[in-house]
């Protein structure tokens, strides 16, 4: 009986160690916005000073007041939910995978926005009339 209890405790102990390793604190989502000069230089547009909005999962940085103002969001994410978002977007519009950018990245072929997964959080860049190469340039500066 004692041997059975010890075996169960050993298995539980291993499970706790594995669970603790799997749920180790992810890399922190940035707490501040990229500067307007970084956003302006990469996107080739004038960006206003960022307005920071915090939420329980990350931050949103908005660089202007009109509907077309660039926006950068940093949000906690997982590989599974990032892939599910890509799959759902691909069903509605044609997306392209971006190679060598974070752990995974995708965008619509027409540009306008870009999603990058870093391994523990995602970066969403929204700049409606901006080409994909400019969005990629900004994403590379944010990684």
HUCOR-V532219 format. One record per residue. RES is the residue in one small letter. D_CENTER is the distance of its C-alpha to the mean C-alpha in whole Angstrom. Layout:
RES&D_CENTER / RES&D_CENTER
This chain:
x&50 / x&49 / x&48 / x&46 / x&44 / x&43 / x&42 / x&40 / x&39 / x&38 / x&35 / x&34 / x&33 / x&31 / x&29 / x&28 / x&28 / x&25 / x&24 / x&23 / x&22 / x&19 / x&18 / x&18 / x&16 / x&12 / x&11 / x&11 / x&9 / x&11 / x&14 / x&15 / x&14 / x&14 / x&18 / x&19 / x&21 / x&18 / x&17 / x&20 / x&21 / x&18 / x&18 / x&22 / x&23 / x&24 / x&21 / x&22 / x&22 / x&18 / x&19 / x&16 / x&16 / x&15 / x&14 / x&14 / x&11 / x&10 / x&11 / x&11 / x&13 / x&16 / x&18 / x&21 / x&23 / x&24 / x&22 / x&21 / x&19 / x&16 / x&13 / x&10 / x&7 / x&5 / x&6 / x&7 / x&6 / x&9 / x&10 / x&12 / x&11 / x&8 / x&11 / x&13 / x&11 / x&12 / x&16 / x&16 / x&15 / x&17 / x&20 / x&20 / x&20 / x&20 / x&17 / x&16 / x&14 / x&14 / x&15 / x&15 / x&11 / x&9 / x&10 / x&9 / x&9 / x&11 / x&13 / x&16 / x&19 / x&20 / x&17 / x&16 / x&12 / x&10 / x&6 / x&5 / x&4 / x&6 / x&8 / x&8 / x&4 / x&1 / x&3 / x&6 / x&9 / x&12 / x&16 / x&18 / x&21 / x&19 / x&19 / x&17 / x&18 / x&17 / x&14 / x&13 / x&15 / x&13 / x&10 / x&12 / x&14 / x&10 / x&10
